[in-house]
Amino acid sequence: MVERRIAPMDEIKSLQGKKSKESMEIDKHMIRLLCDCIEDRNPKWKDTVPPSMITTAMISGGALALGIPLPFKRSVAAGADWDFFKPIKAGDTINTTHEFFELQDKSSDKGPRALMVYKSTHTNQKGEVVAVSTNTIMSY
């Protein structure tokens, strides 16, 4: 498990807009292994990636790769939204840009709490946007 650093809200807020990038090459073997794991033998996945591959492979990459500290000791996933625009095929290289998008102070009489929003844009080797994801972490 990765140890996360705790920092004041103003320090974290100053990191809004910070970005990191990562890439993943897609091959038929990866697709087959994923389909075996999820027991989906549908022939349409022979050359096309099931959407679950990109959500699994890159869902947490942004928060960890950016190294954004937490405002409070605990954290939990608070939701994710995905928009898919183009199919991902064997042979594609998926380039992802993760961005620390926003810090929202949600403290109340029940205690301190903040939402940390990360946005990721996933493009193929042609520069076409294949998916956009927004992931939120609640720190409390």
N, CA, C and O atoms as CSV, one atom per row, in Angstrom:
chain,resi,resn,atom,element,x,y,z
A,1,MET,N,N,0.843,-1.181,0.000
A,1,MET,CA,C,0.000,0.000,0.000
A,1,MET,C,C,0.887,1.242,0.000
A,1,MET,O,O,1.907,1.281,0.688
A,2,VAL,N,N,0.501,2.247,-0.766
A,2,VAL,CA,C,1.253,3.490,-0.869
A,2,VAL,C,C,0.897,4.397,0.300
A,2,VAL,O,O,-0.279,4.638,0.570
A,3,GLU,N,N,1.908,4.897,0.987
A,3,GLU,CA,C,1.700,5.832,2.084
A,3,GLU,C,C,1.451,7.217,1.503
A,3,GLU,O,O,2.274,7.725,0.742
A,4,ARG,N,N,0.335,7.828,1.849
A,4,ARG,CA,C,-0.017,9.144,1.327
A,4,ARG,C,C,0.324,10.210,2.358
A,4,ARG,O,O,0.107,10.021,3.555
A,5,ARG,N,N,0.855,11.322,1.888
A,5,ARG,CA,C,1.225,12.446,2.732
A,5,ARG,C,C,-0.005,13.302,3.031
A,5,ARG,O,O,-0.884,13.448,2.182
A,6,ILE,N,N,-0.065,13.862,4.232
A,6,ILE,CA,C,-1.137,14.777,4.639
A,6,ILE,C,C,-0.602,16.204,4.496
A,6,ILE,O,O,0.538,16.483,4.868
A,7,ALA,N,N,-1.439,17.116,3.950
A,7,ALA,CA,C,-1.006,18.504,3.748
A,7,ALA,C,C,-2.181,19.453,3.992
A,7,ALA,O,O,-3.340,19.043,3.921
A,8,PRO,N,N,-1.883,20.710,4.277
A,8,PRO,CA,C,-2.954,21.700,4.468
A,8,PRO,C,C,-3.731,21.928,3.165
A,8,PRO,O,O,-3.195,21.772,2.068
A,9,MET,N,N,-5.005,22.299,3.316
A,9,MET,CA,C,-5.884,22.504,2.154
A,9,MET,C,C,-5.319,23.534,1.180
A,9,MET,O,O,-5.406,23.339,-0.032
A,10,ASP,N,N,-4.740,24.631,1.684
A,10,ASP,CA,C,-4.239,25.666,0.763
A,10,ASP,C,C,-3.071,25.143,-0.077
A,10,ASP,O,O,-2.937,25.520,-1.241
A,11,GLU,N,N,-2.227,24.284,0.495
A,11,GLU,CA,C,-1.132,23.690,-0.275
A,11,GLU,C,C,-1.686,22.777,-1.372
A,11,GLU,O,O,-1.219,22.800,-2.511
A,12,ILE,N,N,-2.677,21.984,-1.011
A,12,ILE,CA,C,-3.280,21.070,-1.984
A,12,ILE,C,C,-3.988,21.856,-3.083
A,12,ILE,O,O,-3.866,21.525,-4.263
A,13,LYS,N,N,-4.720,22.888,-2.704
A,13,LYS,CA,C,-5.444,23.710,-3.681
A,13,LYS,C,C,-4.476,24.329,-4.694
A,13,LYS,O,O,-4.822,24.488,-5.865
A,14,SER,N,N,-3.271,24.675,-4.248
A,14,SER,CA,C,-2.282,25.277,-5.161
A,14,SER,C,C,-1.808,24.280,-6.225
A,14,SER,O,O,-1.185,24.680,-7.208
A,15,LEU,N,N,-2.094,22.993,-6.037
A,15,LEU,CA,C,-1.676,21.961,-6.993
A,15,LEU,C,C,-2.728,21.688,-8.073
A,15,LEU,O,O,-2.503,20.879,-8.974
A,16,GLN,N,N,-3.891,22.376,-7.978
A,16,GLN,CA,C,-4.915,22.213,-9.017
A,16,GLN,C,C,-4.305,22.537,-10.371
A,16,GLN,O,O,-3.593,23.529,-10.524
A,17,GLY,N,N,-4.591,21.693,-11.345
A,17,GLY,CA,C,-4.038,21.866,-12.683
A,17,GLY,C,C,-2.793,21.037,-12.935
A,17,GLY,O,O,-2.346,20.930,-14.077
A,18,LYS,N,N,-2.218,20.442,-11.881
A,18,LYS,CA,C,-1.037,19.591,-12.052
A,18,LYS,C,C,-1.409,18.385,-12.906
A,18,LYS,O,O,-2.475,17.794,-12.731
A,19,LYS,N,N,-0.515,18.022,-13.839
A,19,LYS,CA,C,-0.797,16.935,-14.775
A,19,LYS,C,C,0.321,15.899,-14.783
A,19,LYS,O,O,1.469,16.186,-14.445
A,20,SER,N,N,-0.052,14.691,-15.180
A,20,SER,CA,C,0.927,13.638,-15.442
A,20,SER,C,C,0.422,12.835,-16.635
A,20,SER,O,O,-0.763,12.863,-16.969
A,21,LYS,N,N,1.346,12.122,-17.267
A,21,LYS,CA,C,0.985,11.344,-18.450
A,21,LYS,C,C,1.471,9.912,-18.301
A,21,LYS,O,O,2.470,9.641,-17.636
A,22,GLU,N,N,0.736,8.998,-18.937
A,22,GLU,CA,C,1.146,7.606,-19.006
A,22,GLU,C,C,0.617,7.013,-20.304
A,22,GLU,O,O,-0.324,7.536,-20.902
A,23,SER,N,N,1.225,5.929,-20.726
A,23,SER,CA,C,0.814,5.260,-21.962
A,23,SER,C,C,0.654,3.766,-21.716
A,23,SER,O,O,1.275,3.198,-20.819
A,24,MET,N,N,-0.192,3.143,-22.532
A,24,MET,CA,C,-0.400,1.713,-22.456
A,24,MET,C,C,-0.619,1.186,-23.872
A,24,MET,O,O,-1.525,1.629,-24.578
A,25,GLU,N,N,0.221,0.235,-24.274
A,25,GLU,CA,C,0.067,-0.395,-25.584
A,25,GLU,C,C,-0.897,-1.571,-25.431
A,25,GLU,O,O,-0.788,-2.371,-24.502
A,26,ILE,N,N,-1.834,-1.651,-26.358
A,26,ILE,CA,C,-2.852,-2.693,-26.305
A,26,ILE,C,C,-2.491,-3.792,-27.293
A,26,ILE,O,O,-2.219,-3.520,-28.462
A,27,ASP,N,N,-2.488,-5.035,-26.820
A,27,ASP,CA,C,-2.262,-6.143,-27.749
A,27,ASP,C,C,-3.338,-7.212,-27.526
A,27,ASP,O,O,-4.039,-7.207,-26.514
A,28,LYS,N,N,-3.449,-8.117,-28.485
A,28,LYS,CA,C,-4.488,-9.152,-28.437
A,28,LYS,C,C,-4.359,-10.036,-27.200
A,28,LYS,O,O,-5.362,-10.495,-26.653
A,29,HIS,N,N,-3.131,-10.269,-26.763
A,29,HIS,CA,C,-2.917,-11.112,-25.590
A,29,HIS,C,C,-3.551,-10.484,-24.348
A,29,HIS,O,O,-4.187,-11.175,-23.553
A,30,MET,N,N,-3.373,-9.165,-24.186
A,30,MET,CA,C,-3.987,-8.459,-23.057
A,30,MET,C,C,-5.501,-8.597,-23.090
A,30,MET,O,O,-6.139,-8.855,-22.069
A,31,ILE,N,N,-6.065,-8.419,-24.285
A,31,ILE,CA,C,-7.513,-8.502,-24.435
A,31,ILE,C,C,-7.995,-9.906,-24.038
A,31,ILE,O,O,-8.973,-10.050,-23.304
A,32,ARG,N,N,-7.297,-10.934,-24.533
A,32,ARG,CA,C,-7.694,-12.308,-24.227
A,32,ARG,C,C,-7.599,-12.587,-22.733
A,32,ARG,O,O,-8.497,-13.207,-22.161
A,33,LEU,N,N,-6.512,-12.134,-22.089
A,33,LEU,CA,C,-6.358,-12.368,-20.648
A,33,LEU,C,C,-7.479,-11.702,-19.849
A,33,LEU,O,O,-8.026,-12.299,-18.921
A,34,LEU,N,N,-7.817,-10.470,-20.211
A,34,LEU,CA,C,-8.905,-9.784,-19.511
A,34,LEU,C,C,-10.208,-10.550,-19.705
A,34,LEU,O,O,-10.934,-10.796,-18.741
A,35,CYS,N,N,-10.506,-10.924,-20.940
A,35,CYS,CA,C,-11.757,-11.639,-21.218
A,35,CYS,C,C,-11.807,-12.978,-20.481
A,35,CYS,O,O,-12.873,-13.391,-20.025
A,36,ASP,N,N,-10.672,-13.654,-20.363
A,36,ASP,CA,C,-10.618,-14.895,-19.578
A,36,ASP,C,C,-10.928,-14.615,-18.111
A,36,ASP,O,O,-11.667,-15.364,-17.473
A,37,CYS,N,N,-10.361,-13.535,-17.582
A,37,CYS,CA,C,-10.570,-13.188,-16.167
A,37,CYS,C,C,-12.023,-12.856,-15.867
A,37,CYS,O,O,-12.547,-13.236,-14.820
A,38,ILE,N,N,-12.671,-12.153,-16.777
A,38,ILE,CA,C,-14.058,-11.751,-16.525
A,38,ILE,C,C,-15.058,-12.740,-17.130
A,38,ILE,O,O,-16.270,-12.527,-17.090
A,39,GLU,N,N,-14.517,-13.830,-17.692
A,39,GLU,CA,C,-15.314,-14.896,-18.288
A,39,GLU,C,C,-16.292,-14.374,-19.336
A,39,GLU,O,O,-17.459,-14.767,-19.368
A,40,ASP,N,N,-15.800,-13.491,-20.185
A,40,ASP,CA,C,-16.595,-12.951,-21.293
A,40,ASP,C,C,-15.992,-13.471,-22.594
A,40,ASP,O,O,-14.960,-12.975,-23.045
A,41,ARG,N,N,-16.620,-14.444,-23.180
A,41,ARG,CA,C,-16.103,-15.094,-24.389
A,41,ARG,C,C,-16.707,-14.516,-25.673
A,41,ARG,O,O,-16.592,-15.120,-26.739
A,42,ASN,N,N,-17.339,-13.366,-25.573
A,42,ASN,CA,C,-17.976,-12.754,-26.738
A,42,ASN,C,C,-16.936,-12.515,-27.832
A,42,ASN,O,O,-15.905,-11.896,-27.569
A,43,PRO,N,N,-17.182,-12.991,-29.048
A,43,PRO,CA,C,-16.197,-12.834,-30.130
A,43,PRO,C,C,-15.936,-11.378,-30.525
A,43,PRO,O,O,-14.930,-11.097,-31.176
A,44,LYS,N,N,-16.808,-10.459,-30.151
A,44,LYS,CA,C,-16.541,-9.052,-30.500
A,44,LYS,C,C,-15.298,-8.518,-29.794
A,44,LYS,O,O,-14.758,-7.490,-30.201
A,45,TRP,N,N,-14.833,-9.200,-28.740
A,45,TRP,CA,C,-13.645,-8.776,-28.000
A,45,TRP,C,C,-12.365,-9.392,-28.572
A,45,TRP,O,O,-11.319,-9.331,-27.926
A,46,LYS,N,N,-12.425,-9.974,-29.748
A,46,LYS,CA,C,-11.219,-10.566,-30.345
A,46,LYS,C,C,-10.170,-9.489,-30.646
A,46,LYS,O,O,-8.990,-9.678,-30.353
A,47,ASP,N,N,-10.589,-8.374,-31.223
A,47,ASP,CA,C,-9.680,-7.287,-31.586
A,47,ASP,C,C,-10.035,-5.962,-30.918
A,47,ASP,O,O,-9.273,-5.000,-31.014
A,48,THR,N,N,-11.171,-5.899,-30.248
A,48,THR,CA,C,-11.636,-4.670,-29.612
A,48,THR,C,C,-11.602,-4.851,-28.104
A,48,THR,O,O,-11.952,-5.913,-27.589
A,49,VAL,N,N,-11.184,-3.822,-27.408
A,49,VAL,CA,C,-11.025,-3.872,-25.958
A,49,VAL,C,C,-12.363,-3.660,-25.254
A,49,VAL,O,O,-13.069,-2.701,-25.564
A,50,PRO,N,N,-12.728,-4.539,-24.308
A,50,PRO,CA,C,-13.897,-4.253,-23.477
A,50,PRO,C,C,-13.624,-2.983,-22.658
A,50,PRO,O,O,-12.498,-2.785,-22.202
A,51,PRO,N,N,-14.623,-2.127,-22.465
A,51,PRO,CA,C,-14.405,-0.885,-21.709
A,51,PRO,C,C,-13.802,-1.112,-20.328
A,51,PRO,O,O,-13.116,-0.236,-19.803
A,52,SER,N,N,-14.047,-2.271,-19.739
A,52,SER,CA,C,-13.520,-2.519,-18.394
A,52,SER,C,C,-11.992,-2.521,-18.363
A,52,SER,O,O,-11.411,-2.319,-17.297
A,53,MET,N,N,-11.320,-2.744,-19.504
A,53,MET,CA,C,-9.855,-2.755,-19.489
A,53,MET,C,C,-9.301,-1.376,-19.146
A,53,MET,O,O,-8.424,-1.259,-18.290
A,54,ILE,N,N,-9.793,-0.353,-19.790
A,54,ILE,CA,C,-9.238,0.981,-19.529
A,54,ILE,C,C,-9.646,1.474,-18.145
A,54,ILE,O,O,-8.873,2.166,-17.483
A,55,THR,N,N,-10.853,1.126,-17.702
A,55,THR,CA,C,-11.252,1.569,-16.365
A,55,THR,C,C,-10.422,0.877,-15.299
A,55,THR,O,O,-10.076,1.492,-14.291
A,56,THR,N,N,-10.100,-0.379,-15.502
A,56,THR,CA,C,-9.286,-1.122,-14.539
A,56,THR,C,C,-7.842,-0.678,-14.570
A,56,THR,O,O,-7.230,-0.479,-13.521
A,57,ALA,N,N,-7.291,-0.520,-15.762
A,57,ALA,CA,C,-5.869,-0.213,-15.903
A,57,ALA,C,C,-5.519,1.196,-15.463
A,57,ALA,O,O,-4.416,1.425,-14.967
A,58,MET,N,N,-6.427,2.142,-15.631
A,58,MET,CA,C,-6.045,3.541,-15.420
A,58,MET,C,C,-6.896,4.283,-14.411
A,58,MET,O,O,-6.735,5.494,-14.256
A,59,ILE,N,N,-7.790,3.607,-13.723
A,59,ILE,CA,C,-8.695,4.326,-12.841
A,59,ILE,C,C,-7.976,5.025,-11.686
A,59,ILE,O,O,-8.358,6.133,-11.312
A,60,SER,N,N,-6.960,4.411,-11.126
A,60,SER,CA,C,-6.287,5.030,-9.985
A,60,SER,C,C,-4.946,5.627,-10.363
A,60,SER,O,O,-4.280,6.221,-9.515
A,61,GLY,N,N,-4.543,5.489,-11.578
A,61,GLY,CA,C,-3.238,5.988,-11.986
A,61,GLY,C,C,-3.061,7.474,-11.763
A,61,GLY,O,O,-1.984,7.920,-11.366
A,62,GLY,N,N,-4.102,8.243,-12.013
A,62,GLY,CA,C,-4.000,9.694,-11.906
A,62,GLY,C,C,-3.640,10.176,-10.522
A,62,GLY,O,O,-2.685,10.933,-10.350
A,63,ALA,N,N,-4.395,9.743,-9.540
A,63,ALA,CA,C,-4.172,10.201,-8.176
A,63,ALA,C,C,-2.788,9.812,-7.677
A,63,ALA,O,O,-2.095,10.625,-7.065
A,64,LEU,N,N,-2.388,8.589,-7.932
A,64,LEU,CA,C,-1.080,8.138,-7.454
A,64,LEU,C,C,0.062,8.751,-8.250
A,64,LEU,O,O,1.071,9.156,-7.672
A,65,ALA,N,N,-0.084,8.824,-9.568
A,65,ALA,CA,C,0.991,9.357,-10.407
A,65,ALA,C,C,1.243,10.834,-10.133
A,65,ALA,O,O,2.379,11.298,-10.235
A,66,LEU,N,N,0.202,11.572,-9.788
A,66,LEU,CA,C,0.359,13.000,-9.538
A,66,LEU,C,C,0.967,13.294,-8.171
A,66,LEU,O,O,1.525,14.372,-7.965
A,67,GLY,N,N,0.870,12.364,-7.245
A,67,GLY,CA,C,1.456,12.559,-5.918
A,67,GLY,C,C,0.804,13.675,-5.124
A,67,GLY,O,O,1.475,14.335,-4.331
A,68,ILE,N,N,-0.485,13.899,-5.319
A,68,ILE,CA,C,-1.198,14.941,-4.579
A,68,ILE,C,C,-1.425,14.456,-3.152
A,68,ILE,O,O,-1.979,13.375,-2.954
A,69,PRO,N,N,-1.011,15.229,-2.157
A,69,PRO,CA,C,-1.231,14.800,-0.769
A,69,PRO,C,C,-2.708,14.881,-0.398
A,69,PRO,O,O,-3.496,15.542,-1.075
A,70,LEU,N,N,-3.065,14.206,0.674
A,70,LEU,CA,C,-4.433,14.239,1.190
A,70,LEU,C,C,-4.560,15.349,2.230
A,70,LEU,O,O,-3.587,15.675,2.910
A,71,PRO,N,N,-5.757,15.935,2.359
A,71,PRO,CA,C,-5.941,16.930,3.421
A,71,PRO,C,C,-6.202,16.291,4.785
A,71,PRO,O,O,-5.957,16.913,5.819
A,72,PHE,N,N,-6.696,15.056,4.791
A,72,PHE,CA,C,-7.022,14.377,6.035
A,72,PHE,C,C,-6.490,12.944,5.998
A,72,PHE,O,O,-6.063,12.463,4.948
A,73,LYS,N,N,-6.517,12.278,7.127
A,73,LYS,CA,C,-5.855,10.973,7.265
A,73,LYS,C,C,-6.481,9.862,6.411
A,73,LYS,O,O,-5.758,9.024,5.872
A,74,ARG,N,N,-7.781,9.846,6.283
A,74,ARG,CA,C,-8.465,8.753,5.587
A,74,ARG,C,C,-8.963,9.203,4.210
A,74,ARG,O,O,-9.177,10.389,3.962
A,75,SER,N,N,-9.137,8.222,3.329
A,75,SER,CA,C,-9.722,8.525,2.025
A,75,SER,C,C,-10.483,7.317,1.508
A,75,SER,O,O,-10.221,6.179,1.894
A,76,VAL,N,N,-11.427,7.593,0.630
A,76,VAL,CA,C,-12.238,6.544,0.025
A,76,VAL,C,C,-12.651,7.018,-1.369
A,76,VAL,O,O,-12.826,8.214,-1.601
A,77,ALA,N,N,-12.803,6.073,-2.286
A,77,ALA,CA,C,-13.295,6.418,-3.621
A,77,ALA,C,C,-14.715,6.960,-3.479
A,77,ALA,O,O,-15.540,6.396,-2.760
A,78,ALA,N,N,-14.986,8.064,-4.177
A,78,ALA,CA,C,-16.289,8.724,-4.054
A,78,ALA,C,C,-17.035,8.783,-5.380
A,78,ALA,O,O,-17.989,9.547,-5.527
A,79,GLY,N,N,-16.604,7.980,-6.341
A,79,GLY,CA,C,-17.343,7.914,-7.598
A,79,GLY,C,C,-16.469,8.184,-8.799
A,79,GLY,O,O,-15.412,8.809,-8.709
A,80,ALA,N,N,-16.948,7.690,-9.932
A,80,ALA,CA,C,-16.234,7.889,-11.194
A,80,ALA,C,C,-17.255,7.978,-12.322
A,80,ALA,O,O,-18.273,7.287,-12.308
A,81,ASP,N,N,-16.977,8.824,-13.282
A,81,ASP,CA,C,-17.790,8.942,-14.488
A,81,ASP,C,C,-16.890,8.700,-15.680
A,81,ASP,O,O,-15.766,9.198,-15.734
A,82,TRP,N,N,-17.386,7.936,-16.630
A,82,TRP,CA,C,-16.635,7.621,-17.843
A,82,TRP,C,C,-17.480,7.946,-19.050
A,82,TRP,O,O,-18.666,7.617,-19.095
A,83,ASP,N,N,-16.872,8.591,-20.031
A,83,ASP,CA,C,-17.484,8.792,-21.341
A,83,ASP,C,C,-16.577,8.122,-22.355
A,83,ASP,O,O,-15.380,8.401,-22.408
A,84,PHE,N,N,-17.151,7.235,-23.163
A,84,PHE,CA,C,-16.397,6.518,-24.198
A,84,PHE,C,C,-16.809,7.063,-25.564
A,84,PHE,O,O,-18.000,7.167,-25.861
A,85,PHE,N,N,-15.827,7.411,-26.393
A,85,PHE,CA,C,-16.107,8.028,-27.677
A,85,PHE,C,C,-15.742,7.159,-28.878
A,85,PHE,O,O,-16.417,7.222,-29.906
A,86,LYS,N,N,-14.701,6.360,-28.769
A,86,LYS,CA,C,-14.246,5.511,-29.866
A,86,LYS,C,C,-13.814,4.170,-29.295
A,86,LYS,O,O,-13.340,4.098,-28.161
A,87,PRO,N,N,-13.978,3.106,-30.079
A,87,PRO,CA,C,-13.486,1.811,-29.597
A,87,PRO,C,C,-11.962,1.782,-29.546
A,87,PRO,O,O,-11.283,2.439,-30.335
A,88,ILE,N,N,-11.450,1.015,-28.610
A,88,ILE,CA,C,-10.006,0.801,-28.494
A,88,ILE,C,C,-9.727,-0.570,-29.086
A,88,ILE,O,O,-10.387,-1.554,-28.750
A,89,LYS,N,N,-8.741,-0.620,-29.969
A,89,LYS,CA,C,-8.444,-1.850,-30.708
A,89,LYS,C,C,-7.050,-2.365,-30.367
A,89,LYS,O,O,-6.187,-1.626,-29.893
A,90,ALA,N,N,-6.860,-3.656,-30.623
A,90,ALA,CA,C,-5.521,-4.236,-30.512
A,90,ALA,C,C,-4.599,-3.459,-31.445
A,90,ALA,O,O,-4.964,-3.172,-32.585
A,91,GLY,N,N,-3.419,-3.124,-30.969
A,91,GLY,CA,C,-2.465,-2.329,-31.747
A,91,GLY,C,C,-2.480,-0.858,-31.381
A,91,GLY,O,O,-1.551,-0.129,-31.729
A,92,ASP,N,N,-3.516,-0.406,-30.687
A,92,ASP,CA,C,-3.570,0.997,-30.262
A,92,ASP,C,C,-2.606,1.248,-29.108
A,92,ASP,O,O,-2.316,0.353,-28.314
A,93,THR,N,N,-2.126,2.462,-29.032
A,93,THR,CA,C,-1.403,2.945,-27.863
A,93,THR,C,C,-2.285,3.999,-27.225
A,93,THR,O,O,-2.610,5.008,-27.851
A,94,ILE,N,N,-2.669,3.770,-25.988
A,94,ILE,CA,C,-3.533,4.712,-25.277
A,94,ILE,C,C,-2.645,5.618,-24.424
A,94,ILE,O,O,-1.912,5.160,-23.549
A,95,ASN,N,N,-2.735,6.909,-24.706
A,95,ASN,CA,C,-1.989,7.931,-23.977
A,95,ASN,C,C,-2.972,8.651,-23.068
A,95,ASN,O,O,-3.998,9.157,-23.521
A,96,THR,N,N,-2.654,8.690,-21.802
A,96,THR,CA,C,-3.560,9.287,-20.831
A,96,THR,C,C,-2.894,10.475,-20.152
A,96,THR,O,O,-1.755,10.392,-19.694
A,97,THR,N,N,-3.632,11.583,-20.095
A,97,THR,CA,C,-3.212,12.755,-19.333
A,97,THR,C,C,-4.138,12.868,-18.132
A,97,THR,O,O,-5.343,13.075,-18.277
A,98,HIS,N,N,-3.557,12.730,-16.936
A,98,HIS,CA,C,-4.298,12.875,-15.686
A,98,HIS,C,C,-4.104,14.299,-15.186
A,98,HIS,O,O,-3.011,14.856,-15.285
A,99,GLU,N,N,-5.167,14.882,-14.652
A,99,GLU,CA,C,-5.079,16.233,-14.102
A,99,GLU,C,C,-5.778,16.282,-12.751
A,99,GLU,O,O,-6.892,15.781,-12.593
A,100,PHE,N,N,-5.095,16.904,-11.764
A,100,PHE,CA,C,-5.761,17.189,-10.502
A,100,PHE,C,C,-6.629,18.410,-10.771
A,100,PHE,O,O,-6.127,19.526,-10.894
A,101,PHE,N,N,-7.924,18.189,-10.858
A,101,PHE,CA,C,-8.834,19.199,-11.371
A,101,PHE,C,C,-9.368,20.149,-10.304
A,101,PHE,O,O,-9.446,21.359,-10.519
A,102,GLU,N,N,-9.738,19.583,-9.136
A,102,GLU,CA,C,-10.414,20.449,-8.168
A,102,GLU,C,C,-10.355,19.868,-6.763
A,102,GLU,O,O,-10.357,18.651,-6.578
A,103,LEU,N,N,-10.301,20.757,-5.777
A,103,LEU,CA,C,-10.415,20.401,-4.367
A,103,LEU,C,C,-11.623,21.133,-3.818
A,103,LEU,O,O,-11.693,22.360,-3.894
A,104,GLN,N,N,-12.578,20.392,-3.263
A,104,GLN,CA,C,-13.791,20.984,-2.708
A,104,GLN,C,C,-13.829,20.728,-1.202
A,104,GLN,O,O,-13.781,19.579,-0.762
A,105,ASP,N,N,-13.914,21.792,-0.421
A,105,ASP,CA,C,-14.034,21.645,1.028
A,105,ASP,C,C,-15.490,21.329,1.353
A,105,ASP,O,O,-16.373,22.149,1.101
A,106,LYS,N,N,-15.743,20.165,1.900
A,106,LYS,CA,C,-17.095,19.725,2.248
A,106,LYS,C,C,-17.244,19.502,3.747
A,106,LYS,O,O,-18.090,18.723,4.187
A,107,SER,N,N,-16.413,20.193,4.529
A,107,SER,CA,C,-16.472,20.061,5.987
A,107,SER,C,C,-17.831,20.521,6.498
A,107,SER,O,O,-18.455,21.421,5.935
A,108,SER,N,N,-18.271,19.885,7.572
A,108,SER,CA,C,-19.558,20.235,8.172
A,108,SER,C,C,-19.471,20.002,9.674
A,108,SER,O,O,-18.400,19.715,10.209
A,109,ASP,N,N,-20.606,20.129,10.344
A,109,ASP,CA,C,-20.620,19.874,11.783
A,109,ASP,C,C,-20.324,18.411,12.101
A,109,ASP,O,O,-20.086,18.067,13.259
A,110,LYS,N,N,-20.335,17.551,11.090
A,110,LYS,CA,C,-20.005,16.139,11.274
A,110,LYS,C,C,-18.504,15.889,11.190
A,110,LYS,O,O,-18.035,14.792,11.494
A,111,GLY,N,N,-17.751,16.905,10.777
A,111,GLY,CA,C,-16.302,16.766,10.736
A,111,GLY,C,C,-15.689,17.277,9.447
A,111,GLY,O,O,-16.399,17.673,8.523
A,112,PRO,N,N,-14.356,17.267,9.391
A,112,PRO,CA,C,-13.664,17.736,8.190
A,112,PRO,C,C,-13.821,16.728,7.055
A,112,PRO,O,O,-13.822,15.517,7.274
A,113,ARG,N,N,-13.952,17.252,5.848
A,113,ARG,CA,C,-14.131,16.390,4.679
A,113,ARG,C,C,-13.820,17.215,3.430
A,113,ARG,O,O,-14.130,18.405,3.363
A,114,ALA,N,N,-13.209,16.569,2.454
A,114,ALA,CA,C,-12.904,17.245,1.185
A,114,ALA,C,C,-13.082,16.257,0.040
A,114,ALA,O,O,-12.860,15.056,0.198
A,115,LEU,N,N,-13.483,16.777,-1.108
A,115,LEU,CA,C,-13.554,15.989,-2.329
A,115,LEU,C,C,-12.417,16.425,-3.242
A,115,LEU,O,O,-12.224,17.614,-3.495
A,116,MET,N,N,-11.673,15.448,-3.730
A,116,MET,CA,C,-10.557,15.697,-4.646
A,116,MET,C,C,-10.950,15.112,-6.002
A,116,MET,O,O,-11.179,13.909,-6.122
A,117,VAL,N,N,-11.028,15.973,-7.025
A,117,VAL,CA,C,-11.516,15.557,-8.341
A,117,VAL,C,C,-10.342,15.482,-9.315
A,117,VAL,O,O,-9.549,16.415,-9.436
A,118,TYR,N,N,-10.257,14.347,-10.001
A,118,TYR,CA,C,-9.225,14.103,-11.014
A,118,TYR,C,C,-9.904,13.867,-12.352
A,118,TYR,O,O,-10.874,13.113,-12.430
A,119,LYS,N,N,-9.404,14.504,-13.410
A,119,LYS,CA,C,-9.927,14.271,-14.758
A,119,LYS,C,C,-8.819,13.675,-15.607
A,119,LYS,O,O,-7.666,14.101,-15.539
A,120,SER,N,N,-9.183,12.685,-16.405
A,120,SER,CA,C,-8.213,12.028,-17.278
A,120,SER,C,C,-8.766,11.977,-18.691
A,120,SER,O,O,-9.929,11.641,-18.910
A,121,THR,N,N,-7.908,12.318,-19.646
A,121,THR,CA,C,-8.263,12.241,-21.054
A,121,THR,C,C,-7.425,11.143,-21.680
A,121,THR,O,O,-6.201,11.140,-21.554
A,122,HIS,N,N,-8.083,10.209,-22.354
A,122,HIS,CA,C,-7.447,9.040,-22.945
A,122,HIS,C,C,-7.512,9.173,-24.468
A,122,HIS,O,O,-8.601,9.221,-25.039
A,123,THR,N,N,-6.362,9.232,-25.122
A,123,THR,CA,C,-6.311,9.358,-26.584
A,123,THR,C,C,-5.564,8.177,-27.180
A,123,THR,O,O,-4.745,7.543,-26.514
A,124,ASN,N,N,-5.860,7.888,-28.450
A,124,ASN,CA,C,-5.112,6.836,-29.133
A,124,ASN,C,C,-3.893,7.444,-29.826
A,124,ASN,O,O,-3.650,8.647,-29.721
A,125,GLN,N,N,-3.141,6.621,-30.525
A,125,GLN,CA,C,-1.899,7.064,-31.177
A,125,GLN,C,C,-2.159,8.085,-32.282
A,125,GLN,O,O,-1.228,8.757,-32.724
A,126,LYS,N,N,-3.402,8.213,-32.733
A,126,LYS,CA,C,-3.754,9.202,-33.758
A,126,LYS,C,C,-4.141,10.539,-33.132
A,126,LYS,O,O,-4.418,11.508,-33.839
A,127,GLY,N,N,-4.158,10.582,-31.801
A,127,GLY,CA,C,-4.562,11.803,-31.105
A,127,GLY,C,C,-6.066,11.921,-30.934
A,127,GLY,O,O,-6.555,12.962,-30.496
A,128,GLU,N,N,-6.814,10.866,-31.274
A,128,GLU,CA,C,-8.266,10.878,-31.131
A,128,GLU,C,C,-8.641,10.554,-29.685
A,128,GLU,O,O,-8.107,9.617,-29.092
A,129,VAL,N,N,-9.559,11.335,-29.126
A,129,VAL,CA,C,-10.023,11.069,-27.761
A,129,VAL,C,C,-10.900,9.824,-27.795
A,129,VAL,O,O,-11.917,9.786,-28.487
A,130,VAL,N,N,-10.493,8.805,-27.038
A,130,VAL,CA,C,-11.278,7.566,-26.969
A,130,VAL,C,C,-12.136,7.520,-25.713
A,130,VAL,O,O,-13.176,6.861,-25.699
A,131,ALA,N,N,-11.714,8.215,-24.653
A,131,ALA,CA,C,-12.490,8.234,-23.410
A,131,ALA,C,C,-12.039,9.407,-22.545
A,131,ALA,O,O,-10.910,9.887,-22.648
A,132,VAL,N,N,-12.950,9.848,-21.696
A,132,VAL,CA,C,-12.647,10.860,-20.682
A,132,VAL,C,C,-13.229,10.345,-19.374
A,132,VAL,O,O,-14.371,9.886,-19.322
A,133,SER,N,N,-12.426,10.427,-18.321
A,133,SER,CA,C,-12.905,9.953,-17.012
A,133,SER,C,C,-12.722,11.032,-15.964
A,133,SER,O,O,-11.779,11.822,-16.007
A,134,THR,N,N,-13.656,11.043,-15.016
A,134,THR,CA,C,-13.591,11.925,-13.859
A,134,THR,C,C,-13.697,11.031,-12.629
A,134,THR,O,O,-14.673,10.298,-12.468
A,135,ASN,N,N,-12.699,11.097,-11.772
A,135,ASN,CA,C,-12.656,10.279,-10.571
A,135,ASN,C,C,-12.603,11.193,-9.346
A,135,ASN,O,O,-11.885,12.194,-9.339
A,136,THR,N,N,-13.355,10.846,-8.331
A,136,THR,CA,C,-13.411,11.655,-7.120
A,136,THR,C,C,-13.009,10.821,-5.912
A,136,THR,O,O,-13.446,9.681,-5.751
A,137,ILE,N,N,-12.172,11.406,-5.072
A,137,ILE,CA,C,-11.750,10.790,-3.824
A,137,ILE,C,C,-12.239,11.672,-2.683
A,137,ILE,O,O,-12.077,12.891,-2.725
A,138,MET,N,N,-12.839,11.061,-1.662
A,138,MET,CA,C,-13.223,11.815,-0.483
A,138,MET,C,C,-12.167,11.573,0.588
A,138,MET,O,O,-11.842,10.431,0.912
A,139,SER,N,N,-11.644,12.655,1.126
A,139,SER,CA,C,-10.691,12.574,2.225
A,139,SER,C,C,-11.414,13.107,3.467
A,139,SER,O,O,-12.115,14.117,3.413
A,140,TYR,N,N,-11.219,12.390,4.603
A,140,TYR,CA,C,-11.913,12.792,5.828
A,140,TYR,C,C,-11.074,12.454,7.049
A,140,TYR,O,O,-11.491,12.718,8.177
